[in-house]
Structures are given as C-alpha cells and as structure tokens.
Amino acid sequence: MMLFYKVHTVLANSYVKIIYLGDRMRKIEFRGKQIYNGKWVYGYLMQMYSHDRLFIGEWKNIGGEASIKDELFSSYNEVVPKTIGQFTGVKAINAVKIFEGDKVDIVSKLIMCTENGKKGIVKFIESGFYVDTGKELIPCWSDSYQLIIIGNIHNTTKL
C-alpha cells in the first residue's frame, strides 16, 4: 500500500508538517533540470529557504513533523524554475512518462483519426493537460490516438 501525504512548508524554520491523506490519491511527480549541472531530476516539488528556490526530491514515507533536510526527503536537488514540468498521468507509446513541456507526435489508433501526423507541445491549460499544436488544443488523454515524445522545449529548439 502506498501512502501519500500533503506537505506544508514553514519557511521560517525549514520544517514541514506532514498530513496523511490516505492511499487513494495519484502520485504527483515533477521533473526539472538541476541548477548546477543541467541533468534532469524527477520527484516531488518543494520550495525551501526563499520563495524563488525550488527543489525536486525523492520522498521518504514518514509521519508526523520532520526536518526537510534530515528526515523527509532522501535526496533533493535545486532546479531551474523554468524547466519544471508536471507528469501528465499519460505515457507515450514506449511507456515513457509524458511531462509538461514535452514535444510530441500524435499517432492514430483509428483509421479515421483527424489528429494523426500533428505535432505539438504538452501544456497544462485551465484544468487539464493538452497538446498545443499552435492551431488547436488536443487532450493528452484519448483512446483514439497515442503520443510519441520527440523532445522537449528545454532541449530542442524546433517542433
């Protein structure tokens, strides 16, 4: 059974309060490029030390109150804020997780799918994740097509 907690950060003393929310929530995962070496890291998003310093860390399942540094996360890395993207809950054809900022090809599962051959960038818009082709928004979740990751907005310049 996987446990999920809601994290409340108290910046004044670098402590967090952990509240058990049950085991029925989906895991919310983020990625971002490390500020020091540009490598991608994956995990939970947190803000520490000041309002403009963001970190992605791996979670340790503990309860109660804990120090961010020593007990809550097994490791954490400071990331470049503009590179942060959330996992959409959708995986590409090859089972790779699709994140905000990914560039994708749309491939039809159906003969008459009108989205086939289109390319776009994955974005969170209003209440969900969509592929923005520049002309239309196509939902990331559909049984009529699959997505293939062809890059992301931080590593590739052309669509």
QUIMO-V649155 format. One record per residue. RES is the residue in three letters. NEAR is the number of other ideal C-beta (glycine too) atoms within 8 Angstrom. Layout:
res = <RES:RES>
near = <NEAR:NEAR>
This chain:
res = <MET:MET:LEU:PHE:TYR:LYS:VAL:HIS:THR:VAL:LEU:ALA:ASN:SER:TYR:VAL:LYS:ILE:ILE:TYR:LEU:GLY:ASP:ARG:MET:ARG:LYS:ILE:GLU:PHE:ARG:GLY:LYS:GLN:ILE:TYR:ASN:GLY:LYS:TRP:VAL:TYR:GLY:TYR:LEU:MET:GLN:MET:TYR:SER:HIS:ASP:ARG:LEU:PHE:ILE:GLY:GLU:TRP:LYS:ASN:ILE:GLY:GLY:GLU:ALA:SER:ILE:LYS:ASP:GLU:LEU:PHE:SER:SER:TYR:ASN:GLU:VAL:VAL:PRO:LYS:THR:ILE:GLY:GLN:PHE:THR:GLY:VAL:LYS:ALA:ILE:ASN:ALA:VAL:LYS:ILE:PHE:GLU:GLY:ASP:LYS:VAL:ASP:ILE:VAL:SER:LYS:LEU:ILE:MET:CYS:THR:GLU:ASN:GLY:LYS:LYS:GLY:ILE:VAL:LYS:PHE:ILE:GLU:SER:GLY:PHE:TYR:VAL:ASP:THR:GLY:LYS:GLU:LEU:ILE:PRO:CYS:TRP:SER:ASP:SER:TYR:GLN:LEU:ILE:ILE:ILE:GLY:ASN:ILE:HIS:ASN:THR:THR:LYS:LEU>
near = <3:5:7:9:9:7:10:7:9:9:10:4:5:10:9:11:8:13:7:7:7:6:7:3:7:4:6:7:10:14:12:15:11:13:7:4:4:4:6:7:11:7:12:12:10:13:9:10:5:6:5:5:9:12:12:16:13:9:9:8:4:8:5:5:6:11:8:14:5:6:8:13:12:6:6:11:10:9:14:9:8:5:11:13:13:10:11:11:7:9:6:13:7:5:5:7:8:15:13:10:11:13:13:15:9:15:10:10:8:7:4:4:10:4:10:9:5:10:9:13:11:17:10:7:9:3:3:9:14:12:15:10:10:5:3:4:8:12:9:14:7:7:3:8:12:8:14:10:11:8:8:11:9:7:5:8:2:3:6>
